[in-house]
Amino acid sequence: MARTMRKNRALPLSGSALAKFRKQLLAWFARHKRDLPWRRTRNPYHVWLSEIMLQQTRVAAVVPYYQRFLQRFPDVQTLARAPEQEVLRLWAGLGYYSRARNLQKAARQIAAEHGGQFPRTREEALALAGIGNYTAAAILSIAYGEKLAVLDGNVARVLARLGAIRGDLRKAGRWSNLQKAAGALLDPATPGDWNQAMMELGATVCTPRAPRCLLCPVGEFCEGRKLGLAEALPEKRKKRAPVQVRLAAAVLLDAKGRTLLLPPPLSATNGDGAANHVPSLLSKMWHFPTVSVNGSAESALRQYLRSLGASAEVHSADFLRLKDVRHAVTYREVRVAPFRILLQQLPRVKGGKVLPLGGIDAVPVSNLTRKVARAALPPAPNAKRRDS
């Protein structure tokens, strides 16, 4: 193992011990790996798509999105030519929408510069939008058999326990040492399967909480287990203090149950010109008229609607306050005050779109917008009361 890792009780593996470690892990992976659709192919486009979707997202959530996305965009060229709004609509609900935008930007780079084929070198892969060290290594090793070791949260946790490595793994220098350790363990004969095996081990056995050490195929090599530290490693990082964000949203409804959505915001201001959180929280997608709140939610929303040029009917209408909607985005804890506003006719707002309240998924909307829509939907006529 790399000399830099021995300071942290790294695995003293070489020769026959390293060969045994590799053999046992790969045999376990062959028997116990989950049957996932992207594992049935070496198509670089499919592997790339799966890796982007899996970033900070659970496998179970990704599977249906992956399948629908490939049905609509079966290859790089189709994705490159598609309207961005169509790409975002199919991504809607998966979150972290910059991934979808970068995916399409990279597809256009590949179509223009690489003949529609995902590049084979690390340098060319890293030049693509949304591709970092981990993603490049994963795609190139799985699709092309390149000898590149992946290092993500799952792999880092496995390495920390195997080597009984203490401290913040993301600290300067420590992550690069982990990358060297991952490279030293990599099986050069089957780098794609090896990387997937390491990630699978972290995802299903060497889990963040309550690791299943008795089922670990390489537990005999684990220093953390021998020292009784497996559950305590890796040490928890200090979390950023959450930021509280308050918003108000207007769900305007006409007699036909239609509502008004505004186009994806590039920037947004309160009625007094102060910047608000709307663009980032709504992922630059279609949304209800929404504004940041510092004082009265209704007053802020009325002022914002006036700035949009809403009609006099809107200003005189009753604003029915609905149950608050809660939403979490990274370090921000969002609370939205939705208001249902019944009108004879929806106002005309430049760029706005009129849709049935129950059919807003016809355009790309964020999960936050969906939650507001659900809060505003009237109860079903035959719905039973909870206290009945």
N, C-alpha and C positions, 0 to 999 in steps of 0.2 A: 504493500500500500504506500501511498505517497507519504514522504517524511513529515509533511505539514499536518497530516491527520493523526500521527502517532501521539502527538501531544494531548489528544483527546481520547485516548484509549481506542483508536481506530482498529478495525479488523486486521489482525496480523495474518492476512491470507496471502499465500503464494503457493506455487507448485500444486501438489496434490490436494491441499485444503481448498484452494481457490477453485480447482476443477470440480471438487465434490460440491462446493457451494453452488456453482453454476448448474451442475447436473440436477441437483435436488430441486432448485427453484424452477428450472425449465420443465422438469417432469411434473411438478405440482401444477404449473400453469397449463400444461397440455391437458391435464385431467380435470381441472376445476375452473378454468376460465369461463367467464360469463359469455353466453352466446349473444353478441351484439352485432347489429347489421354492418357496421364499418369494419368488423373483424373478418368479414367474409370476402374481402376484396383487398387488393394492393393498389387499386386505382388512386393515383396521387390526389386527384380532385376530391374523391370521396374521403380519403384520409384527412386531407386538409380541412374540409368542411366539418368533419367530426371533431377535430382538434379545436377549431375555433368555437364551435357550439359548446364544447365541454368546459371551456374556461369559466370557472366560478359557477358552474351549473351542474346539477345532479344528472346522472346518467338516465334515470327514469324519465326526467323531464325532456331530455334531448331527443330520445328515440323517435317520438311522433313528429317532431319538428324536422329532424334529419330526413325522414322518409318523405314528408310532404315537400320539403325544399328540393330534394332531388327529382321528384316527379315534375315540378314546375321548371327547375333549372338543371337539366341532366348533365350539362357540361360547362366548361369555363366560358365558351363563346356565348352560350345562351344567357348566362349570368351577366357577362360583360355588356350585352346589348339591352338588358332589361331596364325598364324605368326604375329609378331608385325607390319610388313609392310602392311599387309592387314587391320589391325585395323586402322593404320594411314591413309591409303588410303580412308577409309570410313569416317574418321574424317576430312579429308582435306577440308579446307575452313571454318571450324568452329572456328579455332584459338585456342590459348592457348593449344598447343599440349601436354604439360606435363599432362594435364587432362586425355588424352587418354592413355598415358603410365601408369599413376597411376591407371587408371580404370582397365587395364589388369593385372597389378601387384596385385591389390587387388583381382581380380577374381581368380588369381592363389593361393593367400592366402586362400580365401574362399573355393576353391576346395580342397586344401590340409589340411586345419585345421578345417573346419566347415561343411564338407560333402556336399559342394555345396550350402548351405543355408546361406543367409546373417545373421550374428549373431544378437541376440536379446538384448544384453546388450550394454550400452553406452561404457563401458570400452573396450569391444571386438571390437566394431565398430571403436573407435578412434585408435585402433592398426592397422587398415587397411590403406594402402597407399592412400593418397588423401582425407582422411576423417577427417574433423575438427569438432568443436563443433556444428556449424550450421548444417552441412550436416548430422551428426549423429542424431541430434534432429529431423530434417525433416524426414529422412527415418524411424526412429524408431517410431515416432508418427503417421505417415501416414500409414505405413505398418503394424505395430504391436499395435498401440494404446497406446504407452508408453507416460507417462505424462511428456513430455519434451517440453519446449517452445523454439521456434526458434527466433534467432535474426540476421537478415541480414539488408542490407541497407534500404529496404522498411519498415520493422518493426521498425527499429530505427527512421526513419523519422516520422512515425505515433506516436510513443511514445514521440518524442521531441515536436511535436505539441500538442498532448493531454496534456502534462505536462508543456508546455511552457518552455522547457529546453534549456538554452542558452549554447554557447560555442562549442568547438570541441567535438563531440560525441565520437571520438576515443581516447580522452585524457585518460591518466592513471586513472583508477578508475571509470570513467564515463561509459565506456562500460559495466563494470561488474554491475554497478547500473542499467543500462538499462536491462541487462539480468535478474536481480531480479524483475524489474518491469514487464517484459514480463511473467515471471513465476507467478507473483501474479495475472495477468489478465487471464492466461490460464484456459480454461474450462476443468476441469479434466474428464468430461463425454465424450467429443469428442475432444481430443487433436489434432488429425490429421486434422479434419475439421477446428478447431479453428486456427491452425497455417496457414493453407491455406487461411482462411478468412482474417487474419491480413496481409498476404503478398499480397493478392488480393486487399485489401483496399489501400495499399501503391502503388501498380502498376497501378491501374485504377482510383482512386478517389483522394487519398492524394499524388498526384504526385509531383515530385521535383519542377516543375514550374507550376504556375497557378492551384493550387489545386481546385478541384470542391467541395468546402465546402457546397454549397447548396444541393448537392446530397449525402452528407455523412450520413450514417445511425446512426452514433454515435456523430454527430456534437454538440449535446447539452452538451456533456461531455468535449469538447475541450477547454482547457484554452488558447491555442494559438489563436483560432478563437475569443474568447471573448475579448482578449486583442488586436486584430487586428494585430497579429504577424505571422499568419499562413504562409504567403508567405516568410517571412524572416527567418523561421526556417526549418531545422536546419541551423546554421550558416555555411557558406562555409569554407571548409578547405583550408589552403594555399597549392597551387599546387607546385609541384617540377618544377623548371625551365627546359624547354625542352632541350634535348641534340641533336645537329645537327649531323647526320651521313651521310657521302657520300660514295657511293659504285659505282663500275663499273661492268657490267655483259656482258659476251660474248655469243651471240646467234650465234653459228656456224651452218651454213646451207649448205647441199649438194644439188646436182641438183634434188634430189627426194623430197626435202622439209623436210628432216630429220635433227634433231638436236642432240646435245650431252648434256646429263645431268650427273652430278657427284653424287656420292653416298652421303648419309647423313653424314655431317661432324661431327667429334668428337671435332676437334679443327681446326683452320685455321690460316695461316700466310700470310702476304704480301710476295712479292718476296724477300724482304730483311730480312725476319724472324720476323718482327714485328707482334704482334697479331692483328687480325682484328675482326669485329663484325659479320662475316658471320654465325657462328654456331647458335647463339641465334636468330638472325633475320630470318634465314631460318628454324628455328624450328627443326634443325637436320633432314631435309628431303632432297629429291632429288632436285637438283638445277642446274642452269647454272653456268659455271665458274664465280665466283664472288669474288671481292676483295675490301678491304677498300681503300679509296683514300684520299690522303693529298694534292697532287699536280695535275699533268695532269692525267685525267682519262684513256686516251688511253695508255700512257706510263706505268701506273701501271698495266693495264690489259695485255699489251704485256709482261711485265716482269713476271707476274703471270703465263701466258700461257707457257712461257719458262720453268718455274719451274715445270710445269706439264709434260714436255717432249713433247710438241706439235711439229708437223712437221715443216719443213722449209716453206712449203706452207702457213701455218698459219702466220708465221712471215712476209712473203712478201705480204700477202693479204691486201686488202683495209678494213679498219675498218669504217663502215658507222655509224656515230653517230645518234641515234634516239632520239625522244622526251623523256625528263627525266620522270622517274616514281617516284611518291611520295607515301609514305607509312608511317603510324603512328603505333608505337608499344609502349604502355604505355607512358613513358615520352620521348621517342625518336622520332624525326622527321627525316625520312629516305628519301634521294634523290638518286635514282639510275640512272646512265648514261648507258643505254643499247647500245650495238654496234652489228649491223648485219654484219656477216662475211661470205661471199659466198665462198665456196670451191668445188673443184671437188670431194674430198674425205674427210670425217671426220677423225680427228686424233684418234689414239687408245690411250686411257687413262685408266690406271688400275682402274677397278671397274666401269668405265663409262658405260652408257646405251644410245643406239641410238633409238630415237623415232620420229614419225612425230611431227612437231612443234604444230600442232593442236590436238595432242593426248597425251600430256604429263600427263594428268590425269590418265593414265594407272598405274602410280606409285604415291606414296604420295608426293605431292608438297605443298608448302605454298602459301598463297594468294599473297605474294610478287613475287614469281616465276611466278604465273599466270599473274600478271600484266606485267611483263617483256615479257612474251610470247605474250600477246596481242599487246604490243607495236611493236613487231618484225614481226607479221603476215602481209603479203602483203595485200593491199586492195582488196576486191572482184572485179573481172573483170568488173561487171556491176554496181558497186557502183557509185552513183551520187556525183559529186563534190558539196561541200557546196555553192560555188560561181557560180554554173551554173544556 
